[in-house]
Amino acid sequence: MKEALLVIDVQNEYFTGVLPVTFPQGSLANILRAMDAAHAAHIPVVVIQHANHAPDAPAFRYGTPGWELHPEIAGRPRDILIEKTLPGSFTGTNLDRWLMDHGIVSVTIAGYMTQMCCDTTARQAFQRGYAVRFLSDGTGTLSVTNSAGSISDSDLHRAILVTQQMRFSRVQTTEEWVQSFSRTAP
């Protein structure tokens, strides 16, 4: 089964900007490990970068330091870089066409934020017929408070993982994912 790793929105905004990812600890290291393992196993790596083109955008404003890919992501091999402007990586992008053109039937989700762009992209992939894996320790989030209430980073992350496992994705740790293709390598 030919698969691709989708590395979603690992941008400076989540490290030095207004949306610092706080849970789980070590998520960036796991994303980097997944990228390195995928590259070594000849699994295509798709890096997805969110951009807000509004001149007064508070986050991910195109061309700003917060919009830039995290340096560790920018410095690693990738097969394609896709810009998106909405939470779903398939919406208004060439992601689906690129995956089909490369014979991809399974995608693995890594990146930020668990409940927003990762969750949306996983659901979109599932609805398009892709098998989906979701890295529990290679995605991350932060605590949220808004007019609907408050939720801790760990509870929010866990709620999405449980929901993903119910129907949309096979939730795995980065280690489990790497081992799944390392065992089958010649």
C-alpha positions in Angstrom: 0.0 0.0 0.0 1.6 3.2 -1.1 1.5 6.0 1.5 2.6 9.5 2.1 3.4 11.4 5.3 1.5 14.8 5.6 3.3 17.3 7.8 0.8 19.9 8.5 1.5 23.5 9.5 4.7 23.0 11.5 5.4 26.8 11.4 7.0 29.3 13.7 3.5 30.6 14.8 3.3 27.5 17.0 6.7 28.1 18.6 7.4 31.8 18.8 4.0 33.3 17.7 0.6 33.8 19.2 -0.4 30.0 19.3 2.3 28.1 21.2 1.7 24.4 21.1 1.9 23.0 24.6 0.8 19.3 24.4 2.1 16.7 24.0 5.7 17.4 25.0 8.1 16.2 22.3 5.7 16.5 19.4 8.2 18.3 17.3 10.9 15.7 17.9 8.4 13.0 16.8 7.4 14.9 13.7 11.1 15.2 12.7 11.6 11.5 13.4 8.6 10.6 11.2 10.0 12.8 8.4 13.4 11.2 8.7 12.0 7.7 8.8 9.7 8.4 5.9 12.5 9.8 3.7 14.8 6.9 4.5 12.0 4.4 3.6 11.2 6.3 0.3 7.7 7.3 1.6 6.8 10.7 0.1 6.8 13.6 2.5 4.2 16.3 1.9 4.8 19.5 3.8 1.7 21.7 4.1 2.0 25.4 5.1 -0.9 27.6 6.2 -1.0 31.1 4.9 -3.3 34.0 5.7 -3.0 36.6 3.0 -5.0 39.3 4.8 -2.7 42.3 5.6 -3.9 42.5 9.2 -4.0 38.8 9.9 -3.1 38.1 13.6 -1.5 34.7 12.8 0.1 33.0 9.8 0.2 36.2 7.8 2.0 35.4 4.6 5.6 36.5 4.5 6.0 37.0 8.3 8.2 35.1 10.6 5.2 33.3 12.1 4.2 32.0 8.7 7.6 30.5 8.0 8.2 26.8 8.4 10.0 25.8 11.6 13.7 25.7 10.6 13.9 22.0 11.3 11.1 21.3 8.9 12.4 23.7 6.3 15.8 22.0 6.4 14.5 18.4 5.8 13.8 16.7 2.5 10.3 16.8 1.2 8.6 15.8 -2.0 6.3 18.8 -2.3 5.3 21.9 -0.4 1.6 22.8 -0.5 0.2 26.1 0.6 -3.3 26.1 2.1 -5.5 28.9 3.4 -8.2 26.9 5.2 -8.0 24.1 7.9 -8.4 21.3 5.4 -5.3 20.5 3.5 -7.4 19.3 0.5 -9.5 22.5 0.3 -8.4 24.7 -2.6 -5.1 22.9 -3.0 -3.6 20.4 -5.4 -3.0 17.8 -2.6 -5.6 15.3 -3.8 -4.3 15.5 -7.4 -0.7 15.1 -6.3 -1.5 12.1 -4.2 -3.5 10.4 -7.0 -0.7 11.2 -9.5 1.7 9.4 -7.2 -0.5 6.4 -6.6 -0.9 7.2 -2.9 -3.7 5.3 -1.1 -2.8 5.9 2.5 -1.8 9.1 4.4 -0.3 9.6 7.8 -1.1 12.8 9.6 1.5 14.7 11.6 1.7 18.4 12.6 -0.5 21.1 14.2 -3.0 21.6 15.6 -4.6 18.3 16.5 -8.2 19.6 16.6 -8.1 21.9 13.7 -6.0 21.3 10.6 -4.9 17.7 11.4 -8.4 16.6 12.3 -10.0 18.3 9.3 -7.4 16.9 6.9 -7.8 13.4 8.3 -11.6 13.6 7.9 -11.2 14.9 4.3 -8.7 12.1 3.4 -11.1 9.5 4.9 -14.0 10.9 2.9 -11.9 10.8 -0.3 -11.2 7.1 0.3 -7.7 7.2 1.7 -6.6 5.0 4.5 -5.6 7.4 7.3 -3.1 7.1 10.2 -2.9 9.8 12.8 0.2 10.2 14.9 -0.8 10.6 18.6 2.5 12.0 19.7 3.4 13.7 16.3 0.5 16.1 16.5 -0.1 18.7 19.1 -2.3 21.4 20.5 -2.8 24.0 23.2 -5.4 24.8 25.9 -8.4 26.7 24.5 -10.9 29.1 26.0 -13.6 30.8 24.0 -17.3 31.6 24.3 -18.2 27.9 24.3 -16.0 27.1 27.3 -12.5 26.0 28.2 -10.6 22.8 27.6 -7.1 21.8 28.6 -4.5 20.9 26.0 -4.4 17.3 27.1 -8.2 16.8 27.1 -8.6 18.5 23.7 -5.8 16.3 22.2 -7.2 13.1 23.7 -10.8 13.9 22.6 -9.6 14.3 19.0 -7.6 11.1 19.1 -10.5 9.1 20.5 -12.8 10.5 17.9 -10.3 9.9 15.1 -9.9 6.2 16.2 -13.7 5.7 16.2 -14.0 6.1 12.5 -11.6 8.2 10.5 -8.0 7.1 11.4 -5.8 4.5 12.9 -4.2 6.3 15.8 -0.6 5.3 16.4 2.5 6.6 18.1 5.4 7.6 15.9 7.3 4.6 17.1 4.4 2.3 16.1 4.1 4.0 12.7 7.9 3.7 12.0 7.9 0.1 13.1 5.0 -0.7 10.8 7.1 -0.1 7.7 10.5 -0.9 9.1 9.4 -4.5 9.6 8.3 -4.8 6.0 11.4 -3.2 4.5 13.7 -5.6 2.5 
